[in-house]
Amino acid sequence: MVLKLLYPFVKYFTFFNIFQYITFRAAYAAITALLISFLLGPWLISKLRRIKFGQSIRTDGPSTHLAKSGTPTMGGLLIIFSIVVSVLFWQDLDNPFTWILLLTTVGYGFIGFLDDMIKIRKKNSSGLSAGIKFSGQIILSLVIVMILFINRTPATTMLYIPFIKHPVADLSYFYIPFAVTLLVGTSNAVNLTDGLDGLAIGLVIMVGITFAIIAYLTGHSVVSKYLQIPFVKHSWELTVFCLALVGASVGFLWFNAHPAEIMMGDTGSLALGGAIGVTSLIIKKEILLIIVGGVFVLEALSVIIQVVYYKFTKKRVFKMAPIHHHFELLGWAESKVVIRFWILGGLFAILSLSTLKIQ
């Protein structure tokens, strides 16, 4: 909005030329989202406590988590609101990617909101049934992917693999189920990771910063050509979105750090996962997402391995899944698990950025 409103005044005052620069708008998008989170966080926590919107804790988990019962949840509302306001203010509203990103964030957030509301009303950790939840995610993902597919560029359906400069395949119409699976998988992977204070949101910050850098490079014709990565016109506007996401996440982490004053709930985790997934689709880093979000992948795989192995053997590979609970039951303190997983997430982020040149 600020670009459309203020940049035209550049013909009178050259100062307004600054609003055309992605780096300037992205930086202030992060600051705006951060300030909104800081300002509204205490109010939202107080409001959620008054109306008794507390988290229900699964009884079969680590006993130390039982003390968290009743902690205000649905903090994802704060994250989503901060992102949406910041993006509407600083991002180019004529860019179609802006609206695709907002649709994804708000749409997935709404599914998570319904899930959280049912958990609160039932006063247990069972929300929407798995069938309804997945159906909603698939339908929303299909709408988003069809928008991308209908408005596709020559690169949209191409499949790129890290360390290889040229696309390895044109997925054509198979791009649709591939992209839908990626969106649903990413949103649920972040959701599964959100089990310890600060764990998921800290990792989201690392992914957001990484994708902000890659989005800027991907949307720059000269730099993308030099790095031999796919050029996606106008994709550098995603830098604004990614840093707004980072700002909102940092602001939320202030209140979500151990011991958490508020939890994001499915409202936040599904929204953030969906946003990360659609960003990877737009900037053509779908496979790289496996590395960027490596900890999310490990968390999701631990659940899949546990379920499949138990189904066939009636035994468990891990003491508990997702895997962060396994380490807690081994005796690691919650804060130690979180920090060590953050370190691992940072290493994955660095490895991901290295692939831009090693190919």
C-alpha positions as CSV (number, residue, x, y, z in Angstrom):
1,M,0.0,0.0,0.0
2,V,2.8,2.4,0.9
3,L,4.4,1.8,-2.5
4,K,1.2,2.8,-4.3
5,L,0.4,5.8,-2.1
6,L,3.8,7.4,-1.6
7,Y,6.0,6.4,-4.5
8,P,4.1,8.7,-7.0
9,F,5.4,11.7,-5.0
10,V,8.9,10.9,-6.2
11,K,8.4,13.5,-9.0
12,Y,8.1,16.2,-6.3
13,F,10.6,14.8,-3.7
14,T,13.3,12.4,-4.6
15,F,13.2,11.0,-1.0
16,F,10.1,9.0,-1.9
17,N,12.3,7.0,-4.4
18,I,13.3,4.9,-1.4
19,F,9.9,3.2,-1.3
20,Q,10.6,1.3,-4.6
21,Y,13.5,-0.6,-3.0
22,I,12.7,-4.1,-1.9
23,T,15.3,-4.1,0.8
24,F,13.9,-1.0,2.4
25,R,10.3,-2.2,2.4
26,A,11.3,-5.7,3.5
27,A,13.3,-4.4,6.5
28,Y,10.4,-2.2,7.6
29,A,7.9,-5.0,7.0
30,A,9.8,-6.9,9.6
31,I,9.9,-4.0,12.0
32,T,6.2,-3.3,11.6
33,A,5.2,-7.0,12.2
34,L,7.6,-7.1,15.2
35,L,6.1,-4.0,16.8
36,I,2.5,-5.2,16.2
37,S,3.4,-8.4,18.0
38,F,5.0,-6.6,20.9
39,L,2.2,-4.2,21.3
40,L,-0.7,-6.6,20.9
41,G,0.9,-9.6,22.6
42,P,0.2,-8.7,26.2
43,W,-3.4,-7.7,25.4
44,L,-4.1,-11.0,23.5
45,I,-2.6,-13.1,26.3
46,S,-4.7,-11.3,28.9
47,K,-7.8,-11.6,26.8
48,L,-7.3,-15.4,26.2
49,R,-6.8,-15.9,29.9
50,R,-10.0,-14.1,30.7
51,I,-12.1,-16.2,28.3
52,K,-10.2,-19.4,29.4
53,F,-8.9,-20.3,26.0
54,G,-6.2,-22.5,27.4
55,Q,-4.1,-25.3,25.9
56,S,-5.1,-28.9,26.6
57,I,-2.1,-31.2,27.2
58,R,-2.0,-34.8,26.1
59,T,-1.7,-37.0,29.2
60,D,0.6,-39.6,27.5
61,G,3.4,-37.1,27.0
62,P,6.3,-36.1,29.2
63,S,5.0,-35.4,32.7
64,T,6.7,-32.0,32.8
65,H,4.2,-30.7,30.2
66,L,1.2,-31.2,32.5
67,A,2.1,-27.8,34.1
68,K,1.4,-26.1,30.8
69,S,-2.2,-27.1,30.8
70,G,-4.3,-23.9,30.6
71,T,-1.6,-21.8,29.0
72,P,-3.4,-19.4,26.5
73,T,-3.4,-20.9,23.0
74,M,-4.4,-19.6,19.5
75,G,-1.5,-17.2,19.6
76,G,-1.3,-17.8,15.9
77,L,-3.9,-15.1,15.6
78,L,-1.2,-12.6,16.7
79,I,1.2,-14.0,14.1
80,I,-1.3,-13.9,11.3
81,F,-2.6,-10.4,12.1
82,S,1.0,-9.0,12.3
83,I,1.9,-10.6,9.0
84,V,-1.3,-9.5,7.2
85,V,-1.1,-5.8,8.4
86,S,2.6,-5.5,7.6
87,V,2.3,-7.1,4.1
88,L,-0.7,-5.0,3.2
89,F,1.2,-1.9,4.2
90,W,4.7,-2.6,2.7
91,Q,4.2,-5.1,-0.1
92,D,3.2,-4.3,-3.7
93,L,-0.5,-5.0,-3.8
94,D,-0.5,-5.2,-7.6
95,N,1.7,-8.2,-7.4
96,P,-0.4,-11.4,-7.6
97,F,2.0,-13.3,-5.3
98,T,1.0,-10.9,-2.5
99,W,-2.6,-12.2,-2.6
100,I,-1.6,-15.8,-3.0
101,L,0.6,-15.6,0.1
102,L,-2.1,-13.9,2.1
103,L,-4.8,-16.4,1.0
104,T,-2.5,-19.3,2.0
105,T,-1.7,-17.8,5.4
106,V,-5.2,-16.8,6.3
107,G,-6.8,-19.9,4.8
108,Y,-4.6,-22.4,6.7
109,G,-4.9,-20.2,9.8
110,F,-8.7,-20.6,9.6
111,I,-8.5,-24.4,9.4
112,G,-6.2,-24.3,12.5
113,F,-8.5,-21.9,14.2
114,L,-11.4,-24.3,13.8
115,D,-9.2,-27.1,15.2
116,D,-8.2,-25.1,18.2
117,M,-11.8,-24.0,18.9
118,I,-13.0,-27.6,19.1
119,K,-10.1,-28.5,21.4
120,I,-11.0,-25.7,23.7
121,R,-14.6,-26.5,23.8
122,K,-14.0,-30.3,24.3
123,K,-11.2,-29.4,26.8
124,N,-8.9,-32.1,25.4
125,S,-6.2,-32.3,22.7
126,S,-8.6,-33.8,20.0
127,G,-9.8,-31.2,17.6
128,L,-11.1,-31.6,14.1
129,S,-11.2,-35.2,12.9
130,A,-8.2,-36.2,10.8
131,G,-10.5,-36.7,7.7
132,I,-12.1,-33.2,7.9
133,K,-8.8,-31.5,8.7
134,F,-7.0,-33.1,5.8
135,S,-9.9,-32.6,3.5
136,G,-9.9,-28.9,4.3
137,Q,-6.1,-28.6,3.8
138,I,-6.3,-30.5,0.4
139,I,-9.2,-28.3,-0.9
140,L,-7.4,-25.1,0.1
141,S,-4.1,-26.3,-1.3
142,L,-5.8,-27.3,-4.6
143,V,-7.3,-23.8,-4.9
144,I,-3.9,-22.2,-4.3
145,V,-2.1,-24.5,-6.7
146,M,-4.6,-24.1,-9.4
147,I,-4.1,-20.3,-9.2
148,L,-0.4,-20.8,-9.6
149,F,-0.9,-23.3,-12.4
150,I,-3.4,-21.2,-14.4
151,N,-1.1,-18.2,-14.2
152,R,2.1,-20.3,-14.7
153,T,5.3,-19.2,-16.2
154,P,7.7,-21.4,-18.1
155,A,9.4,-22.3,-14.8
156,T,6.4,-23.1,-12.8
157,T,6.1,-26.8,-13.5
158,M,9.8,-27.4,-13.8
159,L,11.4,-29.4,-11.1
160,Y,14.8,-28.2,-9.7
161,I,17.1,-30.2,-7.5
162,P,19.8,-28.7,-5.3
163,F,23.3,-28.8,-6.7
164,I,22.0,-29.2,-10.3
165,K,21.7,-26.0,-12.3
166,H,19.1,-27.1,-14.9
167,P,15.6,-28.5,-14.2
168,V,15.5,-32.3,-14.1
169,A,11.9,-32.6,-15.3
170,D,8.8,-30.8,-16.4
171,L,6.0,-32.1,-14.2
172,S,3.3,-30.6,-16.4
173,Y,-0.1,-31.6,-15.0
174,F,1.6,-33.7,-12.3
175,Y,2.7,-30.4,-10.8
176,I,-0.8,-30.1,-9.3
177,P,-0.8,-33.2,-7.1
178,F,2.9,-32.6,-6.3
179,A,2.3,-29.1,-5.1
180,V,-0.8,-30.0,-3.2
181,T,1.1,-32.7,-1.4
182,L,4.0,-30.3,-0.6
183,L,1.6,-27.7,0.9
184,V,-0.3,-30.2,3.0
185,G,2.9,-31.9,4.1
186,T,4.7,-28.7,5.1
187,S,1.8,-27.3,7.1
188,N,1.5,-30.6,9.0
189,A,5.2,-30.9,9.5
190,V,5.3,-27.5,11.2
191,N,2.3,-28.4,13.2
192,L,4.0,-31.6,14.5
193,T,7.1,-29.7,15.5
194,D,5.1,-27.2,17.6
195,G,5.4,-29.2,20.8
196,L,7.9,-27.4,22.9
197,D,8.2,-23.7,24.0
198,G,9.8,-21.7,21.2
199,L,10.8,-24.8,19.1
200,A,8.7,-24.4,16.0
201,I,8.7,-20.6,15.9
202,G,12.5,-20.4,16.2
203,L,12.9,-22.7,13.3
204,V,10.3,-20.8,11.2
205,I,12.4,-17.6,11.8
206,M,15.5,-19.4,10.3
207,V,13.5,-20.7,7.3
208,G,11.9,-17.2,6.8
209,I,15.3,-15.5,6.7
210,T,16.7,-18.1,4.3
211,F,13.8,-17.8,1.9
212,A,13.9,-14.0,2.1
213,I,17.5,-14.1,0.8
214,I,16.6,-16.7,-1.9
215,A,13.5,-14.8,-3.0
216,Y,15.4,-11.6,-3.5
217,L,18.1,-13.4,-5.6
218,T,15.5,-15.3,-7.6
219,G,13.6,-12.1,-8.5
220,H,16.8,-10.3,-9.6
221,S,17.4,-11.1,-13.3
222,V,21.2,-10.3,-13.2
223,V,22.0,-12.1,-9.9
224,S,19.8,-15.1,-10.7
225,K,21.6,-15.5,-14.1
226,Y,25.0,-15.2,-12.4
227,L,24.0,-17.9,-9.8
228,Q,22.3,-19.9,-12.5
229,I,19.1,-20.3,-10.6
230,P,15.7,-20.0,-12.1
231,F,14.6,-16.3,-12.5
232,V,11.0,-15.8,-11.4
233,K,9.7,-12.3,-12.4
234,H,8.4,-10.2,-9.5
235,S,9.3,-12.9,-6.9
236,W,11.5,-10.6,-5.0
237,E,8.4,-9.1,-3.5
238,L,8.3,-12.3,-1.5
239,T,11.3,-10.9,0.4
240,V,8.9,-8.4,2.0
241,F,6.5,-11.2,3.0
242,C,9.3,-13.5,4.3
243,L,10.7,-10.7,6.5
244,A,7.2,-9.7,7.7
245,L,6.8,-13.4,8.7
246,V,10.2,-13.2,10.5
247,G,9.3,-10.1,12.3
248,A,5.9,-11.5,13.5
249,S,7.7,-14.7,14.5
250,V,10.4,-12.9,16.5
251,G,7.7,-10.9,18.3
252,F,5.7,-14.0,19.1
253,L,8.9,-15.8,20.3
254,W,9.2,-13.1,22.9
255,F,6.1,-14.5,24.6
256,N,6.5,-18.1,23.5
257,A,10.0,-18.6,24.9
258,H,10.3,-21.1,27.8
259,P,8.2,-20.9,30.0
260,A,5.7,-19.9,27.3
261,E,3.1,-17.3,28.2
262,I,1.1,-18.2,25.0
263,M,1.1,-21.0,22.4
264,M,0.5,-20.6,18.7
265,G,-1.9,-23.6,18.4
266,D,-2.8,-25.0,15.1
267,T,-3.9,-21.5,14.1
268,G,-0.3,-20.5,13.9
269,S,1.5,-23.7,13.0
270,L,-0.7,-24.5,10.0
271,A,-0.6,-20.9,8.7
272,L,3.2,-20.7,9.0
273,G,3.7,-24.1,7.4
274,G,1.4,-23.2,4.5
275,A,3.2,-19.9,4.0
276,I,6.6,-21.6,3.9
277,G,5.3,-24.2,1.5
278,V,3.8,-21.8,-1.0
279,T,6.9,-19.6,-0.9
280,S,9.0,-22.6,-1.9
281,L,6.6,-23.3,-4.8
282,I,6.8,-19.7,-6.1
283,I,10.6,-19.4,-6.0
284,K,11.1,-22.9,-7.3
285,K,12.8,-24.3,-4.2
286,E,10.4,-27.2,-3.5
287,I,13.1,-29.8,-3.1
288,L,15.4,-27.4,-1.4
289,L,12.6,-27.0,1.2
290,I,13.6,-30.5,2.5
291,I,17.0,-29.1,3.5
292,V,15.8,-25.6,4.6
293,G,13.2,-27.1,6.8
294,G,15.2,-30.1,7.6
295,V,14.1,-30.3,11.3
296,F,10.5,-30.1,10.2
297,V,11.1,-33.0,7.9
298,L,12.8,-35.1,10.7
299,E,9.9,-34.4,13.0
300,A,7.4,-35.5,10.4
301,L,9.4,-38.6,9.5
302,S,9.7,-39.6,13.1
303,V,5.9,-39.8,13.4
304,I,5.6,-41.7,10.1
305,I,8.3,-44.2,11.1
306,Q,6.8,-44.6,14.6
307,V,3.2,-45.2,13.3
308,V,4.2,-47.6,10.5
309,Y,6.7,-49.6,12.6
310,Y,4.2,-50.0,15.5
311,K,1.5,-51.1,13.1
312,F,3.5,-54.0,11.8
313,T,5.5,-54.9,14.9
314,K,3.6,-53.5,17.9
315,K,6.9,-52.0,19.0
316,R,8.2,-48.4,19.0
317,V,11.4,-47.0,17.4
318,F,11.3,-43.9,19.5
319,K,10.2,-43.5,23.1
320,M,7.6,-41.0,21.8
321,A,7.0,-39.2,18.6
322,P,7.5,-36.5,17.3
323,I,11.2,-37.0,18.0
324,H,11.6,-33.9,20.3
325,H,9.6,-35.8,22.9
326,H,11.9,-38.8,22.5
327,F,14.8,-36.7,23.6
328,E,12.8,-35.3,26.5
329,L,12.1,-38.8,27.7
330,L,15.8,-39.6,27.4
331,G,16.3,-36.9,30.1
332,W,17.1,-33.8,28.1
333,A,15.7,-30.6,29.5
334,E,13.1,-28.9,27.3
335,S,15.2,-25.8,26.8
336,K,18.2,-28.0,25.8
337,V,16.1,-29.9,23.2
338,V,14.9,-26.6,21.7
339,I,18.3,-24.9,21.5
340,R,19.9,-28.0,20.0
341,F,17.2,-28.3,17.4
342,W,17.6,-24.6,16.6
343,I,21.3,-25.2,16.1
344,L,20.5,-28.0,13.7
345,G,18.0,-25.8,11.9
346,G,20.6,-23.1,11.5
347,L,23.0,-25.6,10.0
348,F,20.3,-26.7,7.5
349,A,19.8,-23.0,6.6
350,I,23.5,-22.5,5.9
351,L,23.6,-25.7,3.9
352,S,20.6,-24.5,1.8
353,L,22.2,-21.1,1.0
354,S,25.4,-22.9,0.0
355,T,23.5,-24.8,-2.8
356,L,23.0,-21.5,-4.6
357,K,26.6,-21.5,-5.7
358,I,27.6,-25.2,-5.5
359,Q,26.0,-26.5,-8.7
